[in-house]
Amino acid sequence: GAGVSQSPRYKVAKRGQDVALRCDPISGHVSLFWYQQALGQGPEFLTYFQNEAQLDKSGLPSDRFFAERPEGSVSTLKIQRTQQEDSAVYLCASSLPGGLNEQFFGPGTRLTVL
Amino acid sequence: QKEVEQDPGPLSVPEGAIVSLNCTYSNSAFQYFMWYRQYSRKGPELLMYTYSSGNKEDGRFTAQVDKSSKYISLFIRDSQPSDSATYLCAMIRAGNNRKLIWGLGTSLAVNP
């Protein structure tokens, strides 16, 4: 399939552990977005890349959250010293550049912090 | 107060009913308005988007935007059990890197 893929689909971490969540965007999509969706809530914007440049990281909730996209393709969202409030589904979306191009979403990674 | 308000429901209707879903917003800078559908354990998928005020129709779906009232709606005609999902509204401010601001989502069940 040619959609956005995310791995792992499910992750259980003990409080204090570091986790890394991966996103493979649609080939040719230069824009990449990360969102956090808590249970029963709408997604909340975390950060946005255009190619390898992180143009907006205003939604990252603390300095424990870090995202990178070093080669302008695959992106990793890293959460250090996880806390229970980090439990959520982390969604990745990609889109073509320019204008109002549709953001295509992956299935998300469900993170549970115990 | 959140920038985008949406009643989470749940909403339960019989098959064939007309469904009305709504969002209100507080920031007049929003210019692009979207409706996404999200099935359980899946990512959101775009149903429709509109720019500024007006109506847009696509098959059984109609999206309406009333900027004067800061109110948007999605209507689903002849609803089907396969329409059972969570429906999220989302908006973008002009010149804001396409960062989506979302409502809570409304859970819809269409009963056969």
Interface residues (C-beta under 8 A of the other chain):
Chain A: V4 S31 F33 Y35 G40 Q41 G42 P43 E44 F45 Y48 L55 D56 G59 L91 A93 S95 L100 N101 E102 Q103 F105 G106 P107 G108 R110
Chain B: V4 Q6 P8 Y32 R41 K42 G43 P44 E45 L46 Y49 Y51 L88 A90 I92 N97 R98 K99 L100 I101 W102 G103 L104 G105
